[in-house]
Amino acid sequence: MTTIPTEFFEHLGFLYTQKNNISEARRYYELAIENNNPSKNVYFGLANLYISNQDHESAISLLNKLETKYPDDAQIKNALGTQLFIIAEGLFNDMSKAYSESNSVLGKDLLIKAEKTLQASESQLMKAFEKEPFNDFFVKCLATFYNNSTGIYLASSEVVSEQEKKFFIDKTEVNLGSAIEFYELYKSIEPAHTDISSTIEVLTQLKKVNFTDIK
């Protein structure tokens, strides 16, 4: 019996992706993975399909397998970190909703899950950066991560109890400082991106107004 080459399924997966036929593209990428020794491109092709279809859990599951197979690949770690952030953001939104509905028990449970997922996201993004510290895309991803995390914690501080507020404010301050740090680094690597200067200015002013000790 003739064995069908993995590349055949990979090419069909790519072809159907180009035609925006997601179900067929997914089917052929999955067949390629089931076949013998598929290339990294097959995994990325299927992961991108999951992402475009808002199936972030499946994307994370696949990227985790891919990271195990290619432990030194910074691009995989960055993609995994980005997907984990999306899940964490959703958990924080659910947490805020629970608190706003006076369901603090559910809110605290969601906070634990959200924090764990956010930390996993940061870890993957940082590992990618540490492997390629002058990769402007990885630096920008970390800057964006910390900037978005600043907004998440600041918004969350408005719905929790007064006793819990300090935790979120402290987290806001830490992430804000990291956002400024990585935007500054991104600016030094890509000085042509003049819009970054205005972002740094806004964040610096936010830090000055809210977190500078007055002595």
C-alpha positions as YAML, in Angstrom:
chain: A
units: angstrom
residues:
- id: 1
  name: MET
  ca: [0.00, 0.00, 0.00]
- id: 2
  name: THR
  ca: [1.39, 3.42, -1.01]
- id: 3
  name: THR
  ca: [2.08, 5.82, 1.86]
- id: 4
  name: ILE
  ca: [0.86, 9.36, 1.24]
- id: 5
  name: PRO
  ca: [3.66, 11.87, 2.00]
- id: 6
  name: THR
  ca: [3.08, 14.27, 4.87]
- id: 7
  name: GLU
  ca: [3.87, 17.15, 2.53]
- id: 8
  name: PHE
  ca: [0.78, 16.29, 0.47]
- id: 9
  name: PHE
  ca: [-1.51, 16.93, 3.46]
- id: 10
  name: GLU
  ca: [0.49, 20.02, 4.41]
- id: 11
  name: HIS
  ca: [0.11, 21.53, 0.94]
- id: 12
  name: LEU
  ca: [-3.63, 20.81, 0.92]
- id: 13
  name: GLY
  ca: [-3.94, 22.40, 4.37]
- id: 14
  name: PHE
  ca: [-2.17, 25.51, 3.09]
- id: 15
  name: LEU
  ca: [-4.27, 25.57, -0.10]
- id: 16
  name: TYR
  ca: [-7.57, 25.40, 1.80]
- id: 17
  name: THR
  ca: [-6.32, 28.04, 4.23]
- id: 18
  name: GLN
  ca: [-5.70, 30.37, 1.28]
- id: 19
  name: LYS
  ca: [-9.25, 29.66, 0.11]
- id: 20
  name: ASN
  ca: [-10.52, 30.39, 3.64]
- id: 21
  name: ASN
  ca: [-12.02, 26.90, 3.86]
- id: 22
  name: ILE
  ca: [-11.19, 26.46, 7.53]
- id: 23
  name: SER
  ca: [-12.78, 23.06, 8.09]
- id: 24
  name: GLU
  ca: [-10.94, 21.42, 5.18]
- id: 25
  name: ALA
  ca: [-7.68, 23.15, 6.03]
- id: 26
  name: ARG
  ca: [-7.95, 21.91, 9.60]
- id: 27
  name: ARG
  ca: [-8.74, 18.38, 8.42]
- id: 28
  name: TYR
  ca: [-5.65, 18.17, 6.22]
- id: 29
  name: TYR
  ca: [-3.31, 19.75, 8.77]
- id: 30
  name: GLU
  ca: [-4.56, 17.24, 11.35]
- id: 31
  name: LEU
  ca: [-3.98, 14.41, 8.85]
- id: 32
  name: ALA
  ca: [-0.45, 15.71, 8.32]
- id: 33
  name: ILE
  ca: [0.18, 15.62, 12.07]
- id: 34
  name: GLU
  ca: [-1.20, 12.08, 12.30]
- id: 35
  name: ASN
  ca: [1.16, 11.09, 9.51]
- id: 36
  name: ASN
  ca: [4.85, 10.44, 10.11]
- id: 37
  name: ASN
  ca: [7.12, 13.28, 11.32]
- id: 38
  name: PRO
  ca: [5.30, 16.44, 10.15]
- id: 39
  name: SER
  ca: [7.24, 19.69, 9.76]
- id: 40
  name: LYS
  ca: [7.04, 22.61, 12.14]
- id: 41
  name: ASN
  ca: [5.07, 24.51, 9.49]
- id: 42
  name: VAL
  ca: [2.22, 22.00, 9.81]
- id: 43
  name: TYR
  ca: [1.88, 22.70, 13.52]
- id: 44
  name: PHE
  ca: [2.05, 26.45, 12.97]
- id: 45
  name: GLY
  ca: [-0.48, 26.23, 10.15]
- id: 46
  name: LEU
  ca: [-2.97, 24.41, 12.36]
- id: 47
  name: ALA
  ca: [-2.24, 26.69, 15.33]
- id: 48
  name: ASN
  ca: [-2.94, 29.75, 13.17]
- id: 49
  name: LEU
  ca: [-6.21, 28.18, 12.09]
- id: 50
  name: TYR
  ca: [-7.23, 27.71, 15.70]
- id: 51
  name: ILE
  ca: [-6.26, 31.30, 16.47]
- id: 52
  name: SER
  ca: [-8.14, 32.77, 13.51]
- id: 53
  name: ASN
  ca: [-11.18, 30.77, 14.62]
- id: 54
  name: GLN
  ca: [-10.88, 32.14, 18.18]
- id: 55
  name: ASP
  ca: [-10.16, 28.59, 19.44]
- id: 56
  name: HIS
  ca: [-7.42, 29.72, 21.82]
- id: 57
  name: GLU
  ca: [-7.57, 26.64, 24.06]
- id: 58
  name: SER
  ca: [-6.82, 24.34, 21.10]
- id: 59
  name: ALA
  ca: [-4.05, 26.69, 19.95]
- id: 60
  name: ILE
  ca: [-2.45, 26.58, 23.40]
- id: 61
  name: SER
  ca: [-2.70, 22.79, 23.55]
- id: 62
  name: LEU
  ca: [-1.01, 22.49, 20.16]
- id: 63
  name: LEU
  ca: [1.67, 25.09, 20.95]
- id: 64
  name: ASN
  ca: [2.47, 23.28, 24.20]
- id: 65
  name: LYS
  ca: [3.11, 20.10, 22.20]
- id: 66
  name: LEU
  ca: [5.16, 22.09, 19.71]
- id: 67
  name: GLU
  ca: [7.25, 23.65, 22.49]
- id: 68
  name: THR
  ca: [8.04, 20.18, 23.84]
- id: 69
  name: LYS
  ca: [9.15, 19.11, 20.37]
- id: 70
  name: TYR
  ca: [11.15, 22.32, 19.72]
- id: 71
  name: PRO
  ca: [12.22, 23.58, 23.19]
- id: 72
  name: ASP
  ca: [14.68, 26.17, 21.85]
- id: 73
  name: ASP
  ca: [12.29, 27.86, 19.41]
- id: 74
  name: ALA
  ca: [11.65, 31.42, 20.60]
- id: 75
  name: GLN
  ca: [8.83, 32.02, 18.10]
- id: 76
  name: ILE
  ca: [6.82, 29.16, 19.59]
- id: 77
  name: LYS
  ca: [7.27, 30.51, 23.11]
- id: 78
  name: ASN
  ca: [6.17, 33.98, 22.01]
- id: 79
  name: ALA
  ca: [3.08, 32.61, 20.24]
- id: 80
  name: LEU
  ca: [2.20, 30.51, 23.29]
- id: 81
  name: GLY
  ca: [2.62, 33.49, 25.62]
- id: 82
  name: THR
  ca: [0.35, 35.61, 23.44]
- id: 83
  name: GLN
  ca: [-2.39, 32.98, 23.45]
- id: 84
  name: LEU
  ca: [-2.14, 32.50, 27.21]
- id: 85
  name: PHE
  ca: [-2.59, 36.24, 27.68]
- id: 86
  name: ILE
  ca: [-5.88, 36.14, 25.77]
- id: 87
  name: ILE
  ca: [-7.16, 33.42, 28.12]
- id: 88
  name: ALA
  ca: [-5.94, 35.37, 31.17]
- id: 89
  name: GLU
  ca: [-7.66, 38.54, 29.96]
- id: 90
  name: GLY
  ca: [-10.94, 36.64, 29.63]
- id: 91
  name: LEU
  ca: [-10.58, 35.27, 33.15]
- id: 92
  name: PHE
  ca: [-9.97, 38.75, 34.54]
- id: 93
  name: ASN
  ca: [-13.07, 40.00, 32.75]
- id: 94
  name: ASP
  ca: [-15.10, 37.16, 34.27]
- id: 95
  name: MET
  ca: [-13.60, 37.96, 37.66]
- id: 96
  name: SER
  ca: [-14.60, 41.62, 37.40]
- id: 97
  name: LYS
  ca: [-18.12, 40.60, 36.41]
- id: 98
  name: ALA
  ca: [-18.35, 38.28, 39.42]
- id: 99
  name: TYR
  ca: [-17.23, 41.05, 41.79]
- id: 100
  name: SER
  ca: [-19.62, 43.56, 40.23]
- id: 101
  name: GLU
  ca: [-22.42, 41.07, 40.87]
- id: 102
  name: SER
  ca: [-21.30, 40.75, 44.53]
- id: 103
  name: ASN
  ca: [-20.08, 37.19, 44.01]
- id: 104
  name: SER
  ca: [-16.71, 37.55, 45.71]
- id: 105
  name: VAL
  ca: [-16.29, 33.79, 46.21]
- id: 106
  name: LEU
  ca: [-16.38, 33.18, 42.46]
- id: 107
  name: GLY
  ca: [-14.34, 36.33, 41.90]
- id: 108
  name: LYS
  ca: [-11.51, 35.11, 44.13]
- id: 109
  name: ASP
  ca: [-11.50, 31.71, 42.46]
- id: 110
  name: LEU
  ca: [-11.30, 33.33, 39.02]
- id: 111
  name: LEU
  ca: [-8.53, 35.64, 40.23]
- id: 112
  name: ILE
  ca: [-6.37, 32.65, 41.19]
- id: 113
  name: LYS
  ca: [-6.85, 31.13, 37.73]
- id: 114
  name: ALA
  ca: [-6.30, 34.45, 35.98]
- id: 115
  name: GLU
  ca: [-3.09, 35.17, 37.90]
- id: 116
  name: LYS
  ca: [-1.72, 31.70, 37.18]
- id: 117
  name: THR
  ca: [-2.45, 32.04, 33.46]
- id: 118
  name: LEU
  ca: [-1.05, 35.57, 33.29]
- id: 119
  name: GLN
  ca: [2.17, 34.44, 34.97]
- id: 120
  name: ALA
  ca: [2.47, 31.58, 32.48]
- id: 121
  name: SER
  ca: [1.98, 34.07, 29.65]
- id: 122
  name: GLU
  ca: [4.67, 36.39, 31.01]
- id: 123
  name: SER
  ca: [7.05, 33.45, 31.46]
- id: 124
  name: GLN
  ca: [6.73, 32.33, 27.84]
- id: 125
  name: LEU
  ca: [7.08, 35.85, 26.45]
- id: 126
  name: MET
  ca: [10.13, 36.46, 28.64]
- id: 127
  name: LYS
  ca: [11.75, 33.17, 27.56]
- id: 128
  name: ALA
  ca: [11.33, 34.18, 23.92]
- id: 129
  name: PHE
  ca: [12.90, 37.58, 24.65]
- id: 130
  name: GLU
  ca: [15.79, 36.04, 26.58]
- id: 131
  name: LYS
  ca: [16.61, 33.80, 23.62]
- id: 132
  name: GLU
  ca: [16.51, 36.72, 21.17]
- id: 133
  name: PRO
  ca: [16.90, 39.95, 23.18]
- id: 134
  name: PHE
  ca: [17.29, 42.15, 20.10]
- id: 135
  name: ASN
  ca: [14.22, 40.79, 18.33]
- id: 136
  name: ASP
  ca: [12.09, 43.94, 18.09]
- id: 137
  name: PHE
  ca: [8.86, 41.95, 17.78]
- id: 138
  name: PHE
  ca: [9.50, 40.03, 21.01]
- id: 139
  name: VAL
  ca: [10.39, 43.26, 22.80]
- id: 140
  name: LYS
  ca: [7.21, 44.92, 21.55]
- id: 141
  name: CYS
  ca: [5.14, 41.90, 22.62]
- id: 142
  name: LEU
  ca: [6.49, 42.20, 26.17]
- id: 143
  name: ALA
  ca: [5.89, 45.95, 26.22]
- id: 144
  name: THR
  ca: [2.32, 45.37, 25.04]
- id: 145
  name: PHE
  ca: [1.85, 42.58, 27.60]
- id: 146
  name: TYR
  ca: [2.86, 44.83, 30.49]
- id: 147
  name: ASN
  ca: [0.86, 47.76, 29.14]
- id: 148
  name: ASN
  ca: [-2.28, 45.64, 28.82]
- id: 149
  name: SER
  ca: [-1.68, 44.05, 32.23]
- id: 150
  name: THR
  ca: [-1.46, 47.54, 33.72]
- id: 151
  name: GLY
  ca: [-4.92, 48.29, 32.34]
- id: 152
  name: ILE
  ca: [-6.31, 44.97, 33.58]
- id: 153
  name: TYR
  ca: [-5.15, 45.45, 37.16]
- id: 154
  name: LEU
  ca: [-6.15, 49.11, 37.24]
- id: 155
  name: ALA
  ca: [-9.66, 48.32, 35.98]
- id: 156
  name: SER
  ca: [-9.96, 45.39, 38.39]
- id: 157
  name: SER
  ca: [-9.09, 47.63, 41.34]
- id: 158
  name: GLU
  ca: [-12.34, 49.51, 40.74]
- id: 159
  name: VAL
  ca: [-14.60, 46.49, 41.37]
- id: 160
  name: VAL
  ca: [-12.95, 44.70, 44.30]
- id: 161
  name: SER
  ca: [-13.37, 45.46, 47.99]
- id: 162
  name: GLU
  ca: [-11.30, 48.13, 49.75]
- id: 163
  name: GLN
  ca: [-9.35, 45.39, 51.54]
- id: 164
  name: GLU
  ca: [-8.34, 43.83, 48.21]
- id: 165
  name: LYS
  ca: [-7.68, 47.07, 46.33]
- id: 166
  name: LYS
  ca: [-4.03, 47.41, 47.42]
- id: 167
  name: PHE
  ca: [-3.08, 44.12, 45.75]
- id: 168
  name: PHE
  ca: [-4.37, 45.36, 42.39]
- id: 169
  name: ILE
  ca: [-2.84, 48.82, 42.75]
- id: 170
  name: ASP
  ca: [0.55, 47.30, 43.59]
- id: 171
  name: LYS
  ca: [0.29, 45.02, 40.54]
- id: 172
  name: THR
  ca: [-0.64, 48.04, 38.42]
- id: 173
  name: GLU
  ca: [2.49, 49.88, 39.54]
- id: 174
  name: VAL
  ca: [4.80, 46.92, 38.85]
- id: 175
  name: ASN
  ca: [3.38, 46.28, 35.37]
- id: 176
  name: LEU
  ca: [3.43, 49.98, 34.52]
- id: 177
  name: GLY
  ca: [7.13, 50.18, 35.35]
- id: 178
  name: SER
  ca: [7.84, 47.13, 33.18]
- id: 179
  name: ALA
  ca: [5.77, 48.54, 30.31]
- id: 180
  name: ILE
  ca: [7.84, 51.74, 30.33]
- id: 181
  name: GLU
  ca: [11.07, 49.72, 30.51]
- id: 182
  name: PHE
  ca: [10.24, 47.57, 27.49]
- id: 183
  name: TYR
  ca: [8.82, 50.43, 25.42]
- id: 184
  name: GLU
  ca: [12.08, 52.28, 26.08]
- id: 185
  name: LEU
  ca: [14.02, 49.22, 24.94]
- id: 186
  name: TYR
  ca: [11.84, 48.89, 21.84]
- id: 187
  name: LYS
  ca: [12.46, 52.55, 21.04]
- id: 188
  name: SER
  ca: [16.24, 52.03, 21.32]
- id: 189
  name: ILE
  ca: [16.07, 49.08, 18.90]
- id: 190
  name: GLU
  ca: [13.62, 50.72, 16.48]
- id: 191
  name: PRO
  ca: [14.13, 54.52, 16.82]
- id: 192
  name: ALA
  ca: [12.13, 55.12, 13.62]
- id: 193
  name: HIS
  ca: [8.91, 54.21, 15.45]
- id: 194
  name: THR
  ca: [8.21, 57.73, 16.70]
- id: 195
  name: ASP
  ca: [4.74, 56.84, 17.99]
- id: 196
  name: ILE
  ca: [6.40, 54.87, 20.80]
- id: 197
  name: SER
  ca: [7.66, 58.12, 22.32]
- id: 198
  name: SER
  ca: [4.11, 59.34, 22.88]
- id: 199
  name: THR
  ca: [3.17, 56.00, 24.48]
- id: 200
  name: ILE
  ca: [6.14, 56.25, 26.84]
- id: 201
  name: GLU
  ca: [5.19, 59.84, 27.68]
- id: 202
  name: VAL
  ca: [1.61, 58.86, 28.56]
- id: 203
  name: LEU
  ca: [2.73, 55.92, 30.70]
- id: 204
  name: THR
  ca: [5.40, 57.99, 32.44]
- id: 205
  name: GLN
  ca: [2.83, 60.67, 33.26]
- id: 206
  name: LEU
  ca: [0.47, 57.99, 34.59]
- id: 207
  name: LYS
  ca: [3.24, 56.70, 36.84]
- id: 208
  name: LYS
  ca: [4.17, 60.20, 37.99]
- id: 209
  name: VAL
  ca: [0.59, 61.14, 38.87]
- id: 210
  name: ASN
  ca: [-0.39, 57.90, 40.58]
- id: 211
  name: PHE
  ca: [2.74, 56.27, 41.96]
- id: 212
  name: THR
  ca: [5.37, 58.90, 42.73]
- id: 213
  name: ASP
  ca: [5.84, 59.28, 46.47]
- id: 214
  name: ILE
  ca: [5.44, 62.82, 47.69]
- id: 215
  name: LYS
  ca: [7.92, 63.46, 50.50]
...
